[in-house]
Amino acid sequence: MGKKLSLYFVRHGQTYLNKNLRMQGWADTPLTPEGIEIV
């Protein structure tokens, strides 16, 4: 049998740039209260 492969999918919470439909990725932006909320 071959090697085992594990994949993990992770999604970050909503940020203020996401909320305002702005592109992000160059720097960290603060999470909105909804982005901080644990589901």
WOMO-V167149 format. One record per backbone hydrogen bond with DSSP energy under -1.0 kcal/mol. CO is the residue of the C=O (numbers start at 0). NH is the residue of the N-H. Records with the same first field share a line. If there is no record, write none. Layout:
# WOMO-V167149
CO: NH  NH
This chain:
# WOMO-V167149
13: 31
14: 18
15: 19
16: 21
17: 20
29: 15
31: 35
32: 36
